[in-house]
């Protein structure tokens, strides 16, 4: 059980690095989407007994993170006619190295933090921290709006992973609320991105520099 | 979601009523036959309705306004909802409901000490909104009116939330509802501001979710049963020893840091303040009022609630130090930027960052400092209302945004300029305005607790801010009016609709400082005892 779980989390951690290293935007979107789907399956592994709400949350996560949002992003990509992250603020190799260092650090940190008996040995905490840092790196280190949104998605994935520690105790009401909020957030981001595209004729957030001291 | 909450509230309410005794007993006496069956339930329903009404009124009116076909009359739904909201929160302020233990939602002392202010802020701004949207007749207002009302609903929900998860969901929803408000003007600059707000605010809110999870996990490790209501959490961490303390403490520290950064981003504490100048600079003035007085207050309430839990766990020294440090840092950063900025709406953003610093310092001092901070929430928000609305008027009259393009507004928009200058003296804490009293109380608390360095830095930052603010305000008010202003002079009229609301805010700001009503100071005292109980 814990081995299957760790296998999936390890996969998600690998996808972090893939997203950090890739300069082609479609592969970044794919990495974030696959990661979302992998994480969507996890609640089903963790829940001891079958519960329809858990299944619903899992299916919702997989559909939204794996299909709806990536399709939205791909459409924006086509509309903007861009394919690559050309000049990231943090270049690809350093950001990959930082991501790898964060992964190692997260595993070390996960060993220090006290976990509950039934979760000892799982990669939930290191996986979550590594994913949050990877997402954050993409958020601050990339220039294209789409890469930043992917970074935000990966950051959310990391937090979702952490939330699984609490799945047996937090009321599902809260979890559904969280999922709903995230979905709306991504849609709002999508709409704004569309407007930026129309207004500036590109999705390069480097051009958003009018407002400063 | 709504059904579940209501259910919880209804379960808890009879308990509350029994505790109060008086009202229920009175009703029973009036109708002895009904007594046994309805005596308990009639007031119970009334209680539940009132707390939930604060959330439902704006949401229902939002739905009506969204469906309303007429562009010209739709904005009138804003004051309708505002008036109802003021009435119900005022009623709850004067006649506070008894606490309902275990409920997810409640008008507890902390909600009671700030929510009526938000109702008032919304109501006065909504009157301005009617006039503003008439002037801006060229833009569709359906989404704007709808988002304003939903924002009020979620603010009420977040401030009344007694559950960690519910608080986060409501805070995030409120954040999202402000995005359409920020890009109401539809300019390229407005989109840039919305984008930065989404990314910075989104990251902040994501970190606060991570912090909430850490706090939940700390509670599990401390032997909790998954009850994430604030009172249960605070009770649970008191006097932990042995394995429970060892396993929960690292998580608790992580939770405090992440939640402070997360909700601090929403508050606009430095160094997480970067979205604030852009957003306040580009959003319509009345949105600035609700952001500077509403969402920041919501985030401050969230920080106070978390502080209550972490303090209960015996980490009071840590919360105190971090809040003082981040508060003073925000004040200094804001004061330095105030000395440099040229845009008078961005100036208001830096002033707001400074006031958030004051709140953090007050909360960090603890005890009477918390009381002063709650007082300051009122004085600052009401004064900011006057400043943002009059700045909005000046911005329209001058057709420019910084001191290089705007001057002589004492001629261009005489009434707004007067309100703006008076507001300047109010926000820089000149007597007799409210901020003088609230900031004085913070300084006195700092001296009383022996934090001389805090008091010194605090006063220095206030002084710098005073220089920065007066420099810019007089640059745009005095001097010869520019050509652009002359051209728009005939197009902008200072009607009662755009002058009376900021004037009302100024009046409220004086009233709250000079004649703080006892039911209000009583509410702050109750909240202080909740957040920072005397040892």
Interface residues (C-beta under 8 A of the other chain):
Chain A: X112 X113 X114 X116 X132 X136 X139 X145 X148 X152 X155 X156 X158 X159 X162 X163 X165 X166 X168 X169 X170 X171 X173 X174 X176 X177 X178 X180 X181 X184 X185 X188 X189 X192 X193 X195 X196 X199 X200 X205 X208 X210 X211 X213
Chain B: X1 X4 X163 X165 X166 X168 X169 X172 X173 X176 X179 X183 X188 X189 X191 X192 X193 X194 X195 X196 X198 X199 X202 X203 X206 X209 X210 X213 X214 X216 X217 X220 X221 X225 X226 X228 X246 X247 X248 X250 X251 X254 X277 X278 X281 X282 X337 X340 X341 X346
